[in-house]
Amino acid sequence: MIIEGLERLELEDEGFRWDGQPYKYEDIVSIRFFAKQTKHSVNFVPTGTTYEGELLVDLRNDDRIRIDHEGRALINHDHQKKVMAGVWQAKEVLSEMSFAGRVGPYEESMLKRDFFSYGSYQFHRDGDIFRDGKRLFSIKDPGFAIKASPFQLHLCPARSGLRKLFASDVMISTETDEDCLFYMLREVYGYGWQGREIRAKRKPIIDPKKVYLTAMVKLAAKLAGADGSVSPEELQAFKKHFRIDRETFPEAGRIFNEAMNSKETPEEIALAADAAVADSREFREYIVIGLIMIATADRSYHDREHQIVAAVARVLGFDADDLEHMLAMCGIHRATGGSSERSTASPSRGEDLVAFHCRVLKLGRMATLEEIKIAWRKLVQEHHPDRLMARGVPADDIEASQDILKAINASYTWLKNLYEAPARV
């Protein structure tokens, strides 16, 4: 989204760009906005109007972005008037998208310290208002009132007795995070003003598939950097498994390159994916399976790649046995330390293969034939494409379940033939 007159600003679903530089809404810590309209006249004859405005966005890394119309507007200049309106619109969008993150510290302070600070003022839960640590008065005093005007909050103490002579209103500038201040006044003290809409904490609109793909792109970048090189086979497996190209996910290349150099950990990325998959264990499982398939596309599975996969699996709620089961379904028999090759198991490997095929079915090595049959039926049902689709696994990615089903059926057949043979290996 581009606002007329502010072509340098691009507003997207999860962030924005200013002068081509990407930023996330969640990284905004405060927004300062001020606007003024001045009508001019000469000898009481109107000569025009001047529009001025300033929008400052502070970020977590201590950067500050100034979004404005590049100087004072010209008198009666319709274009500059539109630009000024654009700055206000930009403020509204940025404020709305970042509100939950900006108001969070106010709520946390109230929870932990029983007051929140706004500038040099402290608003206590019991109604006392302090300035720089000195008590002024209480919101609960009889006759106390709060009035609001553009960019200012008026604290009006009761005027009776000597206060009629000495009490005066306190004027607080509300240019910075005004929406947070009014939200807290309503939530803590129940204040509201007719005609003034108080911002609500919006629930983020999550597109599970987009969050899923974004996490996969980032984790693929982490995997690519784990063994020091990005192989063509890994990139091909990534694109095939997750159906990613310029049409289906235009941001993939940018996200991949940024993730290669970012300090974001695999655990942090996995947490973002976890928030999008709700209670779908199957969805989580296919996140891990997808990573295993990418990591092993070059026919090897390095220990550093395993560390990333294991970290993601833990965040998504899987234990060591779950991970060994998923590795086995993907054909991986992992040695201790170093790297492991994709399994090209054959019956001649004897006892190791019994344990391997039992892990594919998520069983111990001493499982009975009846236990093997029960586990096989359960896994075939769990990995059926219709069930996966019903549990939220993206339709484009369900093709991977065919390979998993082949592995499950192959291990079941191998074990069944072994147990039904005249002599057990």
N, C-alpha and C positions, 0 to 999 in steps of 0.2 A: 504494500500500500504506500503510495506517495501522495503527500499533501500538496495541493497547489501552492506554489510560491516557496516551498521548502524542498526542492528537488534533491538537496544533499542528504535528506533524511528518508530512509526506507524502513517501513514498519512491517515486521513479519510476525508469525505466530509465536515464536519463542524468544525473539530478540529483535534488535533493530540495528541499522547501519547509519553511521554519520560519517560523511566523506569517505564512504567505502569501507570504513573500519567496523567490524562486527562487535556487538555487545549483547549481553543477555539481560532480560528484564530483572532476573533474580539478583543481578549484581548491582542494581541501583539501590543506594542507601538513603538518598534524600533528593528531593526536587524543590528548587526555589523558583517561584514564578511571580513576576510583577508586571503589571500593565497599567498604562495611563493614557487617557484621552484628554487632550487639551484643546478647547475651543478658543480661537483667536478673534480679536476685533480691533478695529481702529476707529476711534471716535464713535464707539457703540455700533459700528457697522461690522457684521461678521465677515472675516476674511479667510476663514478656513479652519481646519482641524489637524492637529498633529497627533500621531500615534506612536507611542513608545512601549517597548516591552522587553523582558529579559526572561529567559528560561535556562536555568543552570541545573545540570544533572550530575550528582556526585556518585562515584562508583567505589566498589570495595577496594580496588587497588590504588585509591587516593587520586585517581584521575578525575578531572572535571570537564564536562562537555558544555559548551555554550551554544545554545540553539536560538538564533534570532534572525532578524531580517537585515542583518549587516548594517546597522546604523539607524539613526533617527529617521523616521518616515517623513516624506515630503508633505507639505500642506496640500490638502485636497487631492492627494495622489491615490486614485482608486486601487492601483496595483499594490501599493504599500499597505493600504487598508486590508486587502485580502491576505497579504502576507502576515499581517499582525493577527488576523483571525486564524491563520494557519498555525502560528506559534501557539495560540491558545488551544487549538485542536490537538496539536502535538502533545501539549501538557496534559490534556485529558486522557489521551491514549496511554502515554507513558505512566501517568499516575494510576490509572485503572489496572494496567498489567503488572505494576510493581507494588501495588498497595499492600498485599499480604506480607511481603518481605519487609517493607518500610515500617509498617505498624507493629511488626513482631517485637522489636526491642522495647517499645513502649509497654506492651502487654507483659513482657517478661520482667521489666522493672517493677511494674505494679504487683506482679505475682511474688517476686522475691523480696522487694524492699518496701512494699505498701505505698509507693508513690511513683509517679513518672515525671520526668523533666521535659520542659519545653523551653529552649533557650536558657535564660537565667532563672526561670520560674520552676517551682516544684509543686505538683498537685498531689496531695495526700489522699489516701482512701477515705479518711475520716472527714474530709472536706477542707482541711487547713491548706492555705496557699502560702508558699514561701517564695521569697526572692533572694537568691544568693544565700540561702540558709536562714534568712530572717523572716519570721512570720508576719504576714500582712493582715489577713483576716480569714474567715471561714465561709465557704459556700453555703453552709447551713445556718449562718447568721440570719435572723429575721430581717426581711427587707432586702437581702442581697440579691443582685440580678447580674446576669451576663448578657451582653448585647453584642451582636456581630455586625460588622460593616466590611466592605471590600478591603481585604488584606489587613484587617485589624480586629482584635477581640477586646471588648470593653468590659472590665471587671468593675462593677458598680456596688460599693459597700453601702450598707444601710446608713441613712443620715437622720440621726436623732440625737438630741442632747448636744454635747460638745462636737460630735461628729459632723454636725451641720456646718461648723466653722472650719474644721481641720481635715475632714475626710475628702478625698478626691478620687476620681476614677483612675484606674490603672489601664493603660493602653498597651496591648501586646501586639507586635507585628506578627502577622500570620503568613508571611510570604513563603516560608519554608515548611513544607509538609503540612499545609493547612488541613488537608483531609484527615491526616492522622490525629491532629489535635481535636477536631470536632468529633471524630469517631470515639476517642477516649472520653471526652466530656459526656457523650451520650451513654457509653457503656458503663462508666464508673459512677456518674452522678444522675443519669437519666435526662440530661439536657437535650432539647431539640428546638429547632427554629422553623417556624412556618415559612414555607417558600424556599428553604435551603435543604437540598438533598444531601444527606450524609452517606458517604461511600460505604458500601458493604464489602466484606471480604469475599471476593469471588472464588468459586471453586474452579480450579484449572480444568479446562476442557482437554481431556487426554485422548489423543488418537492412539490406541494401543499399538496399532501396526507401525505408526511413525516412530513412537518411542522405542518399540522393539527393534526396528531397523536402525535407528540412530545408535542404540546401544551396541548392536552387532557391528556396525561400521567402526565404532570407537574401539571395541574389543578386538576386532580383526586387525586394527592398526597396532594395538598393543602386542598381539600375537606376532605380527610381522616384525616388530622390533625386538622381540624376545630372543630370536636366534641370530640376529644381526643382519638378516636379509629378507627381502620379499620375493618369494619365488613365483614364477608365472602360474604354477600349478595351484598355489594357495589363493592367488587372486581369482583364478578361474573357478575354483571351488566356492569361493565366497560369493561371486556373482551368480553362479548356478544355484547354490543352495538357497540364497535369500532373494533371488530374482531382482537383483539390483542393477539398474542401468540409468542412463541420463533421463529417460522418460519416466520411469517408475519412482526414482528418488534422485532428483536433480542435485540435492545438496550433498550427496554421498562423497564426492571427491574432496570437497572443502572440509567436510567433517573428518574424513580419514586423515588428511594432511595435518589438520589442527591437532587431532588426537595423538599423532606420532610424537609431537613435541610438548604436549600438555602434561601438567603434573597430576592430572586426574587419575586416580588409582582404579584398577579393575574392580575393586570392591565398590567404589563410589558409582561407577558406571552401572554395575549390576543392581545397585539399589534403585537407580532410576528405572531400569527395566522392570524390577520387581514391583514397583508401584503401578505399573500398567497392566500386569497380568492377573490382578485380583487373586482369586483362590485357585487358579488353574495350575495344578501340578504338572499336567501334560505340557502346557505352554512353557513352564520353567524348564522342564526336562529337555525340550527341543532347543532351547537356548544353549544349553550345555552341549547337546549332541551336535548342534551346528558348529560350535567352536571346535569340538574335537575333529569334525570332518575337515574344517579349514586347516587346523594345525597339522593334520596327517596327510594332506593332499600331496605333499612332496615325499611321501612314503616313510617319513620319520616323525617321531614325536619326542621332542627335546624336553629335558627336565624343566627348563625355564618356561616352555609353553605349558607344561603340566601345572606349574605353580599358578599360572594365570587361570587356567581352567578350574583348578581346585579351589582357588579363591572365589571365583564366580559361583561355583557350585555351593560353597558354604553359605554365601549370602542368600542364594535362592532356596536354601532349606534342605540341602542334600548332605548326607554324611559320607564317610569314606567308602562304605559298602555300596551306597547308591552310585557313587562315581565309578567304582570298579565295574559295576554292572553296566553302566553306560559306555565305558571304555570297551568292555568286551563286546557289546552289541555293535560297536563301530569297528570291531576286528582288532583291537589293541590288547596285546599281552604285554604288560608293562614290567620291565626289569627294574630292580632297585638302583636308582641313580642313572646318570647318563641319559641316553636316548633309547627309544624303543621303536622297533620296526613294526609296520602293519603285519598282523598275523597272517601267515600263509600256511596255516596248520594243516597237517595231514595225519591220518590215523597212526602213522609210524612213530609219532611223537608220544604215543601211549599215555602215560599217567598225567603228564602236563595238560594234555588235551581234555581229559575228563574234568579237571578243575576249571579249565577255561570255558568249556561249553556249559558247565553248571553255573558259572558266573554270568554267562549270557542270559540264563533263565533266572538269575538272582537266587541261586540255591547254593548250599554247601556241597562239598565234593562227595559226601556220603549220602546224597539224596536218593530216595527209592524211586523206582519207575513210576509208581502212582503219584508221588510228589512232583516228579518231572512233568507228567501229563497235566496235572492241575496248574502248575506254574506256566506251562506253555499256553494253555487255554486262556489264562488270565492276561498274559502279555499280548497275545494276539488280539484280544478284545480291547485292551488299553491302547494299542497302536493302530487300531482300525481307523482309516481316514475319516469316516463319518463321526466317530467319537471325538477325534482330534478337532475337527471343525466345530463341533458343538461345544467344545471346551475352550474355544477362542484361538486356537493355533491358526495363524494366517493361511488362507487357502493356497496361496502361491508357494508356501513352504512345506505343505503336507506331502509332497512327492518324496521327501526324505524318508517318510515312514515306510515306503516300499522297500528301501534298502534295509531298514531296521527289521521289518517283517521277514525278509529273506534270511537275515542272520538268525532270528529267533527260530524260524522253521528249520534252518540248516542244523542248528545246535540240537534241536529236539530230535530230528531225524537221526543225527549221529549218535546221540545218547540212547535213543530207542533201539537202534540197530545193535549197539554195543551190549545193552542189557538183555536183548532177546537172542544174542548169539550164544552158541553152545558153551563157549568159555569166555569169561570176562577178562579183559586185558588188565 
